[in-house]
Amino acid sequence: MTTFDDRETAFENKFAHDAELQFRAESIRNRKIAHWAAGLMGKDEAFATEYAKEIIRADFKEPGDADVIAKLVADLAGTADEAAIREKMQDCMAEARKEVLDSGD
């Protein structure tokens, strides 16, 4: 292999690793925001756990966060507006990224 091939392989490996970390962080973020939303709805921990699964499934409908935000806006109508949901999602993502990085993977 040439140096160029080595660099290309290293770049591809880094890209795959970064994509995996992003996916894990988004999954953690979705669980965190689901628990937050369940709390706003006055629901218990068992509901929050199941609701987190719904939020994670919603995230697979289309690329980006629009599908998750739309579900949360609909489910939290009258409780939290889109701006509050987006702000909480950013907070949850920051926490999730920190958790992923602190896990050492």
Phi and psi restraints in degrees (range 20) as a CNS / XPLOR table:
assign (resid 1 and name C) (resid 2 and name N)
       (resid 2 and name CA) (resid 2 and name C) 1.0 -91.2 20.0 2
assign (resid 2 and name N) (resid 2 and name CA)
       (resid 2 and name C) (resid 3 and name N) 1.0 169.7 20.0 2
assign (resid 2 and name C) (resid 3 and name N)
       (resid 3 and name CA) (resid 3 and name C) 1.0 -60.6 20.0 2
assign (resid 3 and name N) (resid 3 and name CA)
       (resid 3 and name C) (resid 4 and name N) 1.0 -37.5 20.0 2
assign (resid 3 and name C) (resid 4 and name N)
       (resid 4 and name CA) (resid 4 and name C) 1.0 -62.6 20.0 2
assign (resid 4 and name N) (resid 4 and name CA)
       (resid 4 and name C) (resid 5 and name N) 1.0 -43.5 20.0 2
assign (resid 4 and name C) (resid 5 and name N)
       (resid 5 and name CA) (resid 5 and name C) 1.0 -62.2 20.0 2
assign (resid 5 and name N) (resid 5 and name CA)
       (resid 5 and name C) (resid 6 and name N) 1.0 -40.8 20.0 2
assign (resid 5 and name C) (resid 6 and name N)
       (resid 6 and name CA) (resid 6 and name C) 1.0 -62.5 20.0 2
assign (resid 6 and name N) (resid 6 and name CA)
       (resid 6 and name C) (resid 7 and name N) 1.0 -43.7 20.0 2
assign (resid 6 and name C) (resid 7 and name N)
       (resid 7 and name CA) (resid 7 and name C) 1.0 -65.9 20.0 2
assign (resid 7 and name N) (resid 7 and name CA)
       (resid 7 and name C) (resid 8 and name N) 1.0 -39.9 20.0 2
assign (resid 7 and name C) (resid 8 and name N)
       (resid 8 and name CA) (resid 8 and name C) 1.0 -63.2 20.0 2
assign (resid 8 and name N) (resid 8 and name CA)
       (resid 8 and name C) (resid 9 and name N) 1.0 -44.1 20.0 2
assign (resid 8 and name C) (resid 9 and name N)
       (resid 9 and name CA) (resid 9 and name C) 1.0 -63.8 20.0 2
assign (resid 9 and name N) (resid 9 and name CA)
       (resid 9 and name C) (resid 10 and name N) 1.0 -42.2 20.0 2
assign (resid 9 and name C) (resid 10 and name N)
       (resid 10 and name CA) (resid 10 and name C) 1.0 -63.0 20.0 2
assign (resid 10 and name N) (resid 10 and name CA)
       (resid 10 and name C) (resid 11 and name N) 1.0 -41.7 20.0 2
assign (resid 10 and name C) (resid 11 and name N)
       (resid 11 and name CA) (resid 11 and name C) 1.0 -63.9 20.0 2
assign (resid 11 and name N) (resid 11 and name CA)
       (resid 11 and name C) (resid 12 and name N) 1.0 -43.7 20.0 2
assign (resid 11 and name C) (resid 12 and name N)
       (resid 12 and name CA) (resid 12 and name C) 1.0 -62.8 20.0 2
assign (resid 12 and name N) (resid 12 and name CA)
       (resid 12 and name C) (resid 13 and name N) 1.0 -41.0 20.0 2
assign (resid 12 and name C) (resid 13 and name N)
       (resid 13 and name CA) (resid 13 and name C) 1.0 -64.3 20.0 2
assign (resid 13 and name N) (resid 13 and name CA)
       (resid 13 and name C) (resid 14 and name N) 1.0 -42.2 20.0 2
assign (resid 13 and name C) (resid 14 and name N)
       (resid 14 and name CA) (resid 14 and name C) 1.0 -64.5 20.0 2
assign (resid 14 and name N) (resid 14 and name CA)
       (resid 14 and name C) (resid 15 and name N) 1.0 -42.6 20.0 2
assign (resid 14 and name C) (resid 15 and name N)
       (resid 15 and name CA) (resid 15 and name C) 1.0 -59.8 20.0 2
assign (resid 15 and name N) (resid 15 and name CA)
       (resid 15 and name C) (resid 16 and name N) 1.0 -45.9 20.0 2
assign (resid 15 and name C) (resid 16 and name N)
       (resid 16 and name CA) (resid 16 and name C) 1.0 -63.3 20.0 2
assign (resid 16 and name N) (resid 16 and name CA)
       (resid 16 and name C) (resid 17 and name N) 1.0 -42.0 20.0 2
assign (resid 16 and name C) (resid 17 and name N)
       (resid 17 and name CA) (resid 17 and name C) 1.0 -64.3 20.0 2
assign (resid 17 and name N) (resid 17 and name CA)
       (resid 17 and name C) (resid 18 and name N) 1.0 -45.6 20.0 2
assign (resid 17 and name C) (resid 18 and name N)
       (resid 18 and name CA) (resid 18 and name C) 1.0 -62.4 20.0 2
assign (resid 18 and name N) (resid 18 and name CA)
       (resid 18 and name C) (resid 19 and name N) 1.0 -39.6 20.0 2
assign (resid 18 and name C) (resid 19 and name N)
       (resid 19 and name CA) (resid 19 and name C) 1.0 -64.5 20.0 2
assign (resid 19 and name N) (resid 19 and name CA)
       (resid 19 and name C) (resid 20 and name N) 1.0 -39.0 20.0 2
assign (resid 19 and name C) (resid 20 and name N)
       (resid 20 and name CA) (resid 20 and name C) 1.0 -65.5 20.0 2
assign (resid 20 and name N) (resid 20 and name CA)
       (resid 20 and name C) (resid 21 and name N) 1.0 -43.1 20.0 2
assign (resid 20 and name C) (resid 21 and name N)
       (resid 21 and name CA) (resid 21 and name C) 1.0 -62.7 20.0 2
assign (resid 21 and name N) (resid 21 and name CA)
       (resid 21 and name C) (resid 22 and name N) 1.0 -40.9 20.0 2
assign (resid 21 and name C) (resid 22 and name N)
       (resid 22 and name CA) (resid 22 and name C) 1.0 -62.9 20.0 2
assign (resid 22 and name N) (resid 22 and name CA)
       (resid 22 and name C) (resid 23 and name N) 1.0 -43.7 20.0 2
assign (resid 22 and name C) (resid 23 and name N)
       (resid 23 and name CA) (resid 23 and name C) 1.0 -61.3 20.0 2
assign (resid 23 and name N) (resid 23 and name CA)
       (resid 23 and name C) (resid 24 and name N) 1.0 -44.5 20.0 2
assign (resid 23 and name C) (resid 24 and name N)
       (resid 24 and name CA) (resid 24 and name C) 1.0 -63.6 20.0 2
assign (resid 24 and name N) (resid 24 and name CA)
       (resid 24 and name C) (resid 25 and name N) 1.0 -41.8 20.0 2
assign (resid 24 and name C) (resid 25 and name N)
       (resid 25 and name CA) (resid 25 and name C) 1.0 -64.0 20.0 2
assign (resid 25 and name N) (resid 25 and name CA)
       (resid 25 and name C) (resid 26 and name N) 1.0 -41.4 20.0 2
assign (resid 25 and name C) (resid 26 and name N)
       (resid 26 and name CA) (resid 26 and name C) 1.0 -65.5 20.0 2
assign (resid 26 and name N) (resid 26 and name CA)
       (resid 26 and name C) (resid 27 and name N) 1.0 -36.5 20.0 2
assign (resid 26 and name C) (resid 27 and name N)
       (resid 27 and name CA) (resid 27 and name C) 1.0 -65.3 20.0 2
assign (resid 27 and name N) (resid 27 and name CA)
       (resid 27 and name C) (resid 28 and name N) 1.0 -43.2 20.0 2
assign (resid 27 and name C) (resid 28 and name N)
       (resid 28 and name CA) (resid 28 and name C) 1.0 -64.9 20.0 2
assign (resid 28 and name N) (resid 28 and name CA)
       (resid 28 and name C) (resid 29 and name N) 1.0 -43.2 20.0 2
assign (resid 28 and name C) (resid 29 and name N)
       (resid 29 and name CA) (resid 29 and name C) 1.0 -57.9 20.0 2
assign (resid 29 and name N) (resid 29 and name CA)
       (resid 29 and name C) (resid 30 and name N) 1.0 -44.0 20.0 2
assign (resid 29 and name C) (resid 30 and name N)
       (resid 30 and name CA) (resid 30 and name C) 1.0 -64.1 20.0 2
assign (resid 30 and name N) (resid 30 and name CA)
       (resid 30 and name C) (resid 31 and name N) 1.0 -39.0 20.0 2
assign (resid 30 and name C) (resid 31 and name N)
       (resid 31 and name CA) (resid 31 and name C) 1.0 -64.8 20.0 2
assign (resid 31 and name N) (resid 31 and name CA)
       (resid 31 and name C) (resid 32 and name N) 1.0 -42.1 20.0 2
assign (resid 31 and name C) (resid 32 and name N)
       (resid 32 and name CA) (resid 32 and name C) 1.0 -64.3 20.0 2
assign (resid 32 and name N) (resid 32 and name CA)
       (resid 32 and name C) (resid 33 and name N) 1.0 -45.4 20.0 2
assign (resid 32 and name C) (resid 33 and name N)
       (resid 33 and name CA) (resid 33 and name C) 1.0 -69.4 20.0 2
assign (resid 33 and name N) (resid 33 and name CA)
       (resid 33 and name C) (resid 34 and name N) 1.0 -31.9 20.0 2
assign (resid 33 and name C) (resid 34 and name N)
       (resid 34 and name CA) (resid 34 and name C) 1.0 -65.1 20.0 2
assign (resid 34 and name N) (resid 34 and name CA)
       (resid 34 and name C) (resid 35 and name N) 1.0 -41.2 20.0 2
assign (resid 34 and name C) (resid 35 and name N)
       (resid 35 and name CA) (resid 35 and name C) 1.0 -66.7 20.0 2
assign (resid 35 and name N) (resid 35 and name CA)
       (resid 35 and name C) (resid 36 and name N) 1.0 -38.9 20.0 2
assign (resid 35 and name C) (resid 36 and name N)
       (resid 36 and name CA) (resid 36 and name C) 1.0 -61.6 20.0 2
assign (resid 36 and name N) (resid 36 and name CA)
       (resid 36 and name C) (resid 37 and name N) 1.0 -47.6 20.0 2
assign (resid 36 and name C) (resid 37 and name N)
       (resid 37 and name CA) (resid 37 and name C) 1.0 -63.6 20.0 2
assign (resid 37 and name N) (resid 37 and name CA)
       (resid 37 and name C) (resid 38 and name N) 1.0 -41.7 20.0 2
assign (resid 37 and name C) (resid 38 and name N)
       (resid 38 and name CA) (resid 38 and name C) 1.0 -60.2 20.0 2
assign (resid 38 and name N) (resid 38 and name CA)
       (resid 38 and name C) (resid 39 and name N) 1.0 -38.8 20.0 2
assign (resid 38 and name C) (resid 39 and name N)
       (resid 39 and name CA) (resid 39 and name C) 1.0 -62.3 20.0 2
assign (resid 39 and name N) (resid 39 and name CA)
       (resid 39 and name C) (resid 40 and name N) 1.0 -42.1 20.0 2
assign (resid 39 and name C) (resid 40 and name N)
       (resid 40 and name CA) (resid 40 and name C) 1.0 -63.9 20.0 2
assign (resid 40 and name N) (resid 40 and name CA)
       (resid 40 and name C) (resid 41 and name N) 1.0 -31.7 20.0 2
assign (resid 40 and name C) (resid 41 and name N)
       (resid 41 and name CA) (resid 41 and name C) 1.0 -81.5 20.0 2
assign (resid 41 and name N) (resid 41 and name CA)
       (resid 41 and name C) (resid 42 and name N) 1.0 -6.0 20.0 2
assign (resid 41 and name C) (resid 42 and name N)
       (resid 42 and name CA) (resid 42 and name C) 1.0 76.7 20.0 2
assign (resid 42 and name N) (resid 42 and name CA)
       (resid 42 and name C) (resid 43 and name N) 1.0 25.6 20.0 2
assign (resid 42 and name C) (resid 43 and name N)
       (resid 43 and name CA) (resid 43 and name C) 1.0 -95.6 20.0 2
assign (resid 43 and name N) (resid 43 and name CA)
       (resid 43 and name C) (resid 44 and name N) 1.0 163.1 20.0 2
assign (resid 43 and name C) (resid 44 and name N)
       (resid 44 and name CA) (resid 44 and name C) 1.0 -88.2 20.0 2
assign (resid 44 and name N) (resid 44 and name CA)
       (resid 44 and name C) (resid 45 and name N) 1.0 178.8 20.0 2
assign (resid 44 and name C) (resid 45 and name N)
       (resid 45 and name CA) (resid 45 and name C) 1.0 -62.7 20.0 2
assign (resid 45 and name N) (resid 45 and name CA)
       (resid 45 and name C) (resid 46 and name N) 1.0 -38.4 20.0 2
assign (resid 45 and name C) (resid 46 and name N)
       (resid 46 and name CA) (resid 46 and name C) 1.0 -62.6 20.0 2
assign (resid 46 and name N) (resid 46 and name CA)
       (resid 46 and name C) (resid 47 and name N) 1.0 -43.0 20.0 2
assign (resid 46 and name C) (resid 47 and name N)
       (resid 47 and name CA) (resid 47 and name C) 1.0 -62.8 20.0 2
assign (resid 47 and name N) (resid 47 and name CA)
       (resid 47 and name C) (resid 48 and name N) 1.0 -43.7 20.0 2
assign (resid 47 and name C) (resid 48 and name N)
       (resid 48 and name CA) (resid 48 and name C) 1.0 -59.6 20.0 2
assign (resid 48 and name N) (resid 48 and name CA)
       (resid 48 and name C) (resid 49 and name N) 1.0 -39.2 20.0 2
assign (resid 48 and name C) (resid 49 and name N)
       (resid 49 and name CA) (resid 49 and name C) 1.0 -64.5 20.0 2
assign (resid 49 and name N) (resid 49 and name CA)
       (resid 49 and name C) (resid 50 and name N) 1.0 -44.7 20.0 2
assign (resid 49 and name C) (resid 50 and name N)
       (resid 50 and name CA) (resid 50 and name C) 1.0 -69.3 20.0 2
assign (resid 50 and name N) (resid 50 and name CA)
       (resid 50 and name C) (resid 51 and name N) 1.0 -37.8 20.0 2
assign (resid 50 and name C) (resid 51 and name N)
       (resid 51 and name CA) (resid 51 and name C) 1.0 -64.8 20.0 2
assign (resid 51 and name N) (resid 51 and name CA)
       (resid 51 and name C) (resid 52 and name N) 1.0 -36.0 20.0 2
assign (resid 51 and name C) (resid 52 and name N)
       (resid 52 and name CA) (resid 52 and name C) 1.0 -59.7 20.0 2
assign (resid 52 and name N) (resid 52 and name CA)
       (resid 52 and name C) (resid 53 and name N) 1.0 -38.7 20.0 2
assign (resid 52 and name C) (resid 53 and name N)
       (resid 53 and name CA) (resid 53 and name C) 1.0 -65.0 20.0 2
assign (resid 53 and name N) (resid 53 and name CA)
       (resid 53 and name C) (resid 54 and name N) 1.0 -37.9 20.0 2
assign (resid 53 and name C) (resid 54 and name N)
       (resid 54 and name CA) (resid 54 and name C) 1.0 -64.2 20.0 2
assign (resid 54 and name N) (resid 54 and name CA)
       (resid 54 and name C) (resid 55 and name N) 1.0 -42.4 20.0 2
assign (resid 54 and name C) (resid 55 and name N)
       (resid 55 and name CA) (resid 55 and name C) 1.0 -65.0 20.0 2
assign (resid 55 and name N) (resid 55 and name CA)
       (resid 55 and name C) (resid 56 and name N) 1.0 -42.6 20.0 2
assign (resid 55 and name C) (resid 56 and name N)
       (resid 56 and name CA) (resid 56 and name C) 1.0 -63.0 20.0 2
assign (resid 56 and name N) (resid 56 and name CA)
       (resid 56 and name C) (resid 57 and name N) 1.0 -42.2 20.0 2
assign (resid 56 and name C) (resid 57 and name N)
       (resid 57 and name CA) (resid 57 and name C) 1.0 -63.6 20.0 2
assign (resid 57 and name N) (resid 57 and name CA)
       (resid 57 and name C) (resid 58 and name N) 1.0 -39.6 20.0 2
assign (resid 57 and name C) (resid 58 and name N)
       (resid 58 and name CA) (resid 58 and name C) 1.0 -62.4 20.0 2
assign (resid 58 and name N) (resid 58 and name CA)
       (resid 58 and name C) (resid 59 and name N) 1.0 -32.4 20.0 2
assign (resid 58 and name C) (resid 59 and name N)
       (resid 59 and name CA) (resid 59 and name C) 1.0 -66.9 20.0 2
assign (resid 59 and name N) (resid 59 and name CA)
       (resid 59 and name C) (resid 60 and name N) 1.0 -20.7 20.0 2
assign (resid 59 and name C) (resid 60 and name N)
       (resid 60 and name CA) (resid 60 and name C) 1.0 -86.4 20.0 2
assign (resid 60 and name N) (resid 60 and name CA)
       (resid 60 and name C) (resid 61 and name N) 1.0 -4.9 20.0 2
assign (resid 60 and name C) (resid 61 and name N)
       (resid 61 and name CA) (resid 61 and name C) 1.0 -67.7 20.0 2
assign (resid 61 and name N) (resid 61 and name CA)
       (resid 61 and name C) (resid 62 and name N) 1.0 -40.5 20.0 2
assign (resid 61 and name C) (resid 62 and name N)
       (resid 62 and name CA) (resid 62 and name C) 1.0 -152.8 20.0 2
assign (resid 62 and name N) (resid 62 and name CA)
       (resid 62 and name C) (resid 63 and name N) 1.0 158.3 20.0 2
assign (resid 62 and name C) (resid 63 and name N)
       (resid 63 and name CA) (resid 63 and name C) 1.0 -63.2 20.0 2
assign (resid 63 and name N) (resid 63 and name CA)
       (resid 63 and name C) (resid 64 and name N) 1.0 149.4 20.0 2
assign (resid 63 and name C) (resid 64 and name N)
       (resid 64 and name CA) (resid 64 and name C) 1.0 88.6 20.0 2
assign (resid 64 and name N) (resid 64 and name CA)
       (resid 64 and name C) (resid 65 and name N) 1.0 -173.2 20.0 2
assign (resid 64 and name C) (resid 65 and name N)
       (resid 65 and name CA) (resid 65 and name C) 1.0 -97.4 20.0 2
assign (resid 65 and name N) (resid 65 and name CA)
       (resid 65 and name C) (resid 66 and name N) 1.0 -3.8 20.0 2
assign (resid 65 and name C) (resid 66 and name N)
       (resid 66 and name CA) (resid 66 and name C) 1.0 -58.1 20.0 2
assign (resid 66 and name N) (resid 66 and name CA)
       (resid 66 and name C) (resid 67 and name N) 1.0 -38.1 20.0 2
assign (resid 66 and name C) (resid 67 and name N)
       (resid 67 and name CA) (resid 67 and name C) 1.0 -67.4 20.0 2
assign (resid 67 and name N) (resid 67 and name CA)
       (resid 67 and name C) (resid 68 and name N) 1.0 -39.3 20.0 2
assign (resid 67 and name C) (resid 68 and name N)
       (resid 68 and name CA) (resid 68 and name C) 1.0 -68.6 20.0 2
assign (resid 68 and name N) (resid 68 and name CA)
       (resid 68 and name C) (resid 69 and name N) 1.0 -44.6 20.0 2
assign (resid 68 and name C) (resid 69 and name N)
       (resid 69 and name CA) (resid 69 and name C) 1.0 -62.1 20.0 2
assign (resid 69 and name N) (resid 69 and name CA)
       (resid 69 and name C) (resid 70 and name N) 1.0 -43.2 20.0 2
assign (resid 69 and name C) (resid 70 and name N)
       (resid 70 and name CA) (resid 70 and name C) 1.0 -60.7 20.0 2
assign (resid 70 and name N) (resid 70 and name CA)
       (resid 70 and name C) (resid 71 and name N) 1.0 -42.8 20.0 2
assign (resid 70 and name C) (resid 71 and name N)
       (resid 71 and name CA) (resid 71 and name C) 1.0 -63.7 20.0 2
assign (resid 71 and name N) (resid 71 and name CA)
       (resid 71 and name C) (resid 72 and name N) 1.0 -45.9 20.0 2
assign (resid 71 and name C) (resid 72 and name N)
       (resid 72 and name CA) (resid 72 and name C) 1.0 -65.0 20.0 2
assign (resid 72 and name N) (resid 72 and name CA)
       (resid 72 and name C) (resid 73 and name N) 1.0 -41.1 20.0 2
assign (resid 72 and name C) (resid 73 and name N)
       (resid 73 and name CA) (resid 73 and name C) 1.0 -60.1 20.0 2
assign (resid 73 and name N) (resid 73 and name CA)
       (resid 73 and name C) (resid 74 and name N) 1.0 -44.9 20.0 2
assign (resid 73 and name C) (resid 74 and name N)
       (resid 74 and name CA) (resid 74 and name C) 1.0 -65.4 20.0 2
assign (resid 74 and name N) (resid 74 and name CA)
       (resid 74 and name C) (resid 75 and name N) 1.0 -43.9 20.0 2
assign (resid 74 and name C) (resid 75 and name N)
       (resid 75 and name CA) (resid 75 and name C) 1.0 -72.9 20.0 2
assign (resid 75 and name N) (resid 75 and name CA)
       (resid 75 and name C) (resid 76 and name N) 1.0 -27.5 20.0 2
assign (resid 75 and name C) (resid 76 and name N)
       (resid 76 and name CA) (resid 76 and name C) 1.0 -105.8 20.0 2
assign (resid 76 and name N) (resid 76 and name CA)
       (resid 76 and name C) (resid 77 and name N) 1.0 20.0 20.0 2
assign (resid 76 and name C) (resid 77 and name N)
       (resid 77 and name CA) (resid 77 and name C) 1.0 -52.6 20.0 2
assign (resid 77 and name N) (resid 77 and name CA)
       (resid 77 and name C) (resid 78 and name N) 1.0 126.8 20.0 2
assign (resid 77 and name C) (resid 78 and name N)
       (resid 78 and name CA) (resid 78 and name C) 1.0 86.3 20.0 2
assign (resid 78 and name N) (resid 78 and name CA)
       (resid 78 and name C) (resid 79 and name N) 1.0 -10.4 20.0 2
assign (resid 78 and name C) (resid 79 and name N)
       (resid 79 and name CA) (resid 79 and name C) 1.0 -107.8 20.0 2
assign (resid 79 and name N) (resid 79 and name CA)
       (resid 79 and name C) (resid 80 and name N) 1.0 -44.6 20.0 2
assign (resid 79 and name C) (resid 80 and name N)
       (resid 80 and name CA) (resid 80 and name C) 1.0 -144.2 20.0 2
assign (resid 80 and name N) (resid 80 and name CA)
       (resid 80 and name C) (resid 81 and name N) 1.0 139.2 20.0 2
assign (resid 80 and name C) (resid 81 and name N)
       (resid 81 and name CA) (resid 81 and name C) 1.0 -90.9 20.0 2
assign (resid 81 and name N) (resid 81 and name CA)
       (resid 81 and name C) (resid 82 and name N) 1.0 173.5 20.0 2
assign (resid 81 and name C) (resid 82 and name N)
       (resid 82 and name CA) (resid 82 and name C) 1.0 -60.3 20.0 2
assign (resid 82 and name N) (resid 82 and name CA)
       (resid 82 and name C) (resid 83 and name N) 1.0 -38.1 20.0 2
assign (resid 82 and name C) (resid 83 and name N)
       (resid 83 and name CA) (resid 83 and name C) 1.0 -62.8 20.0 2
assign (resid 83 and name N) (resid 83 and name CA)
       (resid 83 and name C) (resid 84 and name N) 1.0 -43.3 20.0 2
assign (resid 83 and name C) (resid 84 and name N)
       (resid 84 and name CA) (resid 84 and name C) 1.0 -65.0 20.0 2
assign (resid 84 and name N) (resid 84 and name CA)
       (resid 84 and name C) (resid 85 and name N) 1.0 -38.3 20.0 2
assign (resid 84 and name C) (resid 85 and name N)
       (resid 85 and name CA) (resid 85 and name C) 1.0 -66.2 20.0 2
assign (resid 85 and name N) (resid 85 and name CA)
       (resid 85 and name C) (resid 86 and name N) 1.0 -44.8 20.0 2
assign (resid 85 and name C) (resid 86 and name N)
       (resid 86 and name CA) (resid 86 and name C) 1.0 -62.0 20.0 2
assign (resid 86 and name N) (resid 86 and name CA)
       (resid 86 and name C) (resid 87 and name N) 1.0 -42.1 20.0 2
assign (resid 86 and name C) (resid 87 and name N)
       (resid 87 and name CA) (resid 87 and name C) 1.0 -62.3 20.0 2
assign (resid 87 and name N) (resid 87 and name CA)
       (resid 87 and name C) (resid 88 and name N) 1.0 -44.5 20.0 2
assign (resid 87 and name C) (resid 88 and name N)
       (resid 88 and name CA) (resid 88 and name C) 1.0 -65.0 20.0 2
assign (resid 88 and name N) (resid 88 and name CA)
       (resid 88 and name C) (resid 89 and name N) 1.0 -37.5 20.0 2
assign (resid 88 and name C) (resid 89 and name N)
       (resid 89 and name CA) (resid 89 and name C) 1.0 -62.1 20.0 2
assign (resid 89 and name N) (resid 89 and name CA)
       (resid 89 and name C) (resid 90 and name N) 1.0 -40.0 20.0 2
assign (resid 89 and name C) (resid 90 and name N)
       (resid 90 and name CA) (resid 90 and name C) 1.0 -63.8 20.0 2
assign (resid 90 and name N) (resid 90 and name CA)
       (resid 90 and name C) (resid 91 and name N) 1.0 -43.1 20.0 2
assign (resid 90 and name C) (resid 91 and name N)
       (resid 91 and name CA) (resid 91 and name C) 1.0 -62.4 20.0 2
assign (resid 91 and name N) (resid 91 and name CA)
       (resid 91 and name C) (resid 92 and name N) 1.0 -44.4 20.0 2
assign (resid 91 and name C) (resid 92 and name N)
       (resid 92 and name CA) (resid 92 and name C) 1.0 -64.8 20.0 2
assign (resid 92 and name N) (resid 92 and name CA)
       (resid 92 and name C) (resid 93 and name N) 1.0 -37.4 20.0 2
assign (resid 92 and name C) (resid 93 and name N)
       (resid 93 and name CA) (resid 93 and name C) 1.0 -67.1 20.0 2
assign (resid 93 and name N) (resid 93 and name CA)
       (resid 93 and name C) (resid 94 and name N) 1.0 -40.0 20.0 2
assign (resid 93 and name C) (resid 94 and name N)
       (resid 94 and name CA) (resid 94 and name C) 1.0 -61.9 20.0 2
assign (resid 94 and name N) (resid 94 and name CA)
       (resid 94 and name C) (resid 95 and name N) 1.0 -43.8 20.0 2
assign (resid 94 and name C) (resid 95 and name N)
       (resid 95 and name CA) (resid 95 and name C) 1.0 -63.7 20.0 2
assign (resid 95 and name N) (resid 95 and name CA)
       (resid 95 and name C) (resid 96 and name N) 1.0 -42.0 20.0 2
assign (resid 95 and name C) (resid 96 and name N)
       (resid 96 and name CA) (resid 96 and name C) 1.0 -65.0 20.0 2
assign (resid 96 and name N) (resid 96 and name CA)
       (resid 96 and name C) (resid 97 and name N) 1.0 -44.0 20.0 2
assign (resid 96 and name C) (resid 97 and name N)
       (resid 97 and name CA) (resid 97 and name C) 1.0 -61.4 20.0 2
assign (resid 97 and name N) (resid 97 and name CA)
       (resid 97 and name C) (resid 98 and name N) 1.0 -41.4 20.0 2
assign (resid 97 and name C) (resid 98 and name N)
       (resid 98 and name CA) (resid 98 and name C) 1.0 -62.2 20.0 2
assign (resid 98 and name N) (resid 98 and name CA)
       (resid 98 and name C) (resid 99 and name N) 1.0 -43.5 20.0 2
assign (resid 98 and name C) (resid 99 and name N)
       (resid 99 and name CA) (resid 99 and name C) 1.0 -60.8 20.0 2
assign (resid 99 and name N) (resid 99 and name CA)
       (resid 99 and name C) (resid 100 and name N) 1.0 -43.4 20.0 2
assign (resid 99 and name C) (resid 100 and name N)
       (resid 100 and name CA) (resid 100 and name C) 1.0 -64.2 20.0 2
assign (resid 100 and name N) (resid 100 and name CA)
       (resid 100 and name C) (resid 101 and name N) 1.0 -45.1 20.0 2
assign (resid 100 and name C) (resid 101 and name N)
       (resid 101 and name CA) (resid 101 and name C) 1.0 -67.3 20.0 2
assign (resid 101 and name N) (resid 101 and name CA)
       (resid 101 and name C) (resid 102 and name N) 1.0 -36.8 20.0 2
assign (resid 101 and name C) (resid 102 and name N)
       (resid 102 and name CA) (resid 102 and name C) 1.0 -71.4 20.0 2
assign (resid 102 and name N) (resid 102 and name CA)
       (resid 102 and name C) (resid 103 and name N) 1.0 -20.6 20.0 2
assign (resid 102 and name C) (resid 103 and name N)
       (resid 103 and name CA) (resid 103 and name C) 1.0 -71.9 20.0 2
assign (resid 103 and name N) (resid 103 and name CA)
       (resid 103 and name C) (resid 104 and name N) 1.0 -15.0 20.0 2
assign (resid 103 and name C) (resid 104 and name N)
       (resid 104 and name CA) (resid 104 and name C) 1.0 85.6 20.0 2
assign (resid 104 and name N) (resid 104 and name CA)
       (resid 104 and name C) (resid 105 and name N) 1.0 6.1 20.0 2
